[in-house]
Amino acid sequence: MALERLLRGFKDFRTGYYREHHDLFEKLATEGQSPKILIIGCADARVDPGILTQTRPGDIFTVRNVAAMVPPAQYPPDTRHHGTSSAIEFAVRGLNVEHVVVLGHALCGGIGALVDGRDSIYASYDYLSTWTAIAQEVRDLAVGQLKGRSREEITRAVEQAAVLNSIANLMGFRWIAEKVEQGSLALHGWWFNMTEGQLYAFNPATTLFEAVHGLEVHPTVVKGTTLSAIKPEALIAAVAGKKPAF
């Protein structure tokens, strides 16, 4: 039944959207893709970057994995399978995107598993804990500094701090750092709260994720940004200083 729903959906797409936007698809087929934005999002079925941003085919290059994480750069390159890193490299070096957005979200199962550790219902999974360990230091920092807060508050802090951890890891790729320094690439840290339908963007000036109400937000990292401003520990400290139920 679930698969049939997909096939019916494709039929509707082919006779509806595809036909209505045939010129766009023909252009994409003949001229190729030239997106200006790379979005690194979570694989969670509830948080589709294309739907959230209401974009058209060709507008965004998307990388999705558990918890929207960016692993540290590996130099020199080894023979392991670097799916996320290779997709980021293709977007930045091959497509010359101008913006990279790391999009975390509320109620993230991967982050929840990281926070719960050995108590997680997913603790026996073969690969999950190794992957989410990318943000292990962030998790430990939040658990320590937010001791006494609810699991919900700690998890939210880790969800947001993990976004900054991924941005810091992005700066570890030399071809990203070079483009940022040249002023041709900007990095953005976003977090989506699905329970209220609100997007939040990290503000380096306040070291907090703030609700987006207009059509303009300040990038997290651009040429000249002091990288100490985007350290996850600065966010955790700011969150720790707020009243519970932030």
Secondary structure in CASP SS format (residue, H / E / C, confidence):
PFRMAT SS
TARGET T0000
AUTHOR 0000-0000-0000
METHOD secondary structure of the structure
MODEL  1
M C 1.00
A H 1.00
L H 1.00
E H 1.00
R H 1.00
L H 1.00
L H 1.00
R H 1.00
G H 1.00
F H 1.00
K H 1.00
D H 1.00
F H 1.00
R H 1.00
T H 1.00
G C 1.00
Y H 1.00
Y H 1.00
R H 1.00
E H 1.00
H C 1.00
H H 1.00
D H 1.00
L H 1.00
F H 1.00
E H 1.00
K H 1.00
L H 1.00
A H 1.00
T H 1.00
E H 1.00
G C 1.00
Q C 1.00
S C 1.00
P C 1.00
K C 1.00
I E 1.00
L E 1.00
I E 1.00
I E 1.00
G E 1.00
C E 1.00
A C 1.00
D C 1.00
A C 1.00
R C 1.00
V C 1.00
D C 1.00
P H 1.00
G H 1.00
I H 1.00
L H 1.00
T H 1.00
Q C 1.00
T C 1.00
R C 1.00
P C 1.00
G C 1.00
D C 1.00
I E 1.00
F E 1.00
T E 1.00
V E 1.00
R E 1.00
N E 1.00
V H 1.00
A H 1.00
A H 1.00
M C 1.00
V C 1.00
P C 1.00
P C 1.00
A C 1.00
Q C 1.00
Y C 1.00
P C 1.00
P C 1.00
D C 1.00
T C 1.00
R C 1.00
H C 1.00
H C 1.00
G H 1.00
T H 1.00
S H 1.00
S H 1.00
A H 1.00
I H 1.00
E H 1.00
F H 1.00
A H 1.00
V H 1.00
R H 1.00
G H 1.00
L C 1.00
N C 1.00
V C 1.00
E C 1.00
H E 1.00
V E 1.00
V E 1.00
V E 1.00
L E 1.00
G E 1.00
H E 1.00
A C 1.00
L C 1.00
C C 1.00
G H 1.00
G H 1.00
I H 1.00
G H 1.00
A H 1.00
L H 1.00
V H 1.00
D H 1.00
G H 1.00
R H 1.00
D H 1.00
S C 1.00
I C 1.00
Y C 1.00
A C 1.00
S C 1.00
Y C 1.00
D C 1.00
Y C 1.00
L H 1.00
S H 1.00
T H 1.00
W H 1.00
T H 1.00
A H 1.00
I H 1.00
A H 1.00
Q H 1.00
E H 1.00
V H 1.00
R H 1.00
D H 1.00
L H 1.00
A H 1.00
V H 1.00
G H 1.00
Q H 1.00
L C 1.00
K C 1.00
G C 1.00
R C 1.00
S C 1.00
R H 1.00
E H 1.00
E H 1.00
I H 1.00
T H 1.00
R H 1.00
A H 1.00
V H 1.00
E H 1.00
Q H 1.00
A H 1.00
A H 1.00
V H 1.00
L H 1.00
N H 1.00
S H 1.00
I H 1.00
A H 1.00
N H 1.00
L H 1.00
M C 1.00
G C 1.00
F C 1.00
R H 1.00
W H 1.00
I H 1.00
A H 1.00
E H 1.00
K H 1.00
V H 1.00
E H 1.00
Q H 1.00
G C 1.00
S C 1.00
L C 1.00
A E 1.00
L E 1.00
H E 1.00
G E 1.00
W E 1.00
W E 1.00
F E 1.00
N E 1.00
M C 1.00
T C 1.00
E C 1.00
G C 1.00
Q E 1.00
L E 1.00
Y E 1.00
A E 1.00
F E 1.00
N E 1.00
P C 1.00
A C 1.00
T C 1.00
T C 1.00
L E 1.00
F E 1.00
E E 1.00
A E 1.00
V C 1.00
H C 1.00
G C 1.00
L C 1.00
E C 1.00
V C 1.00
H C 1.00
P C 1.00
T C 1.00
V E 1.00
V C 1.00
K C 1.00
G C 1.00
T C 1.00
T C 1.00
L H 1.00
S H 1.00
A H 1.00
I H 1.00
K C 1.00
P H 1.00
E H 1.00
A H 1.00
L H 1.00
I H 1.00
A H 1.00
A H 1.00
V H 1.00
A H 1.00
G C 1.00
K C 1.00
K C 1.00
P C 1.00
A C 1.00
F C 1.00
END
